[in-house]
């Protein structure tokens, strides 16, 4: 029996990453972005220190079950008052550095989960 790797489906996949960029389906992005299986959205959030309640309210409106927050080159946890819109909507939030967030997103999207990777690249 021969086994062949499955070809990627129509879902957006993160194909490369570094501390200051991600590549989605081969296209490089150097500003904050939200990656979902069926869409790619420029995220108004500039960097971790400027995160606001409005940034998380924006993520809540994306209708994801899980948000994977990539906080740049290192893991940093936003204050719970900022993440309240997600918590109140019962949307899961996982916080990690950008590289781990990219790997986690790819695994969850391959499992057909309703996931959004919100990636801060500065």
SULBELBEL-V289161 format. One line per field, one symbol per residue. ss: DSSP state (2 for helix, 1 for strand, 0 for the rest). A space follows every 10 residues. Layout:
ss=???
This chain:
ss=0000000000 0001111100 1111001110 0011110001 1100000222 0022222222 0000011111 0000000002 2222222200 0111110222 2222222222 0000111110 00
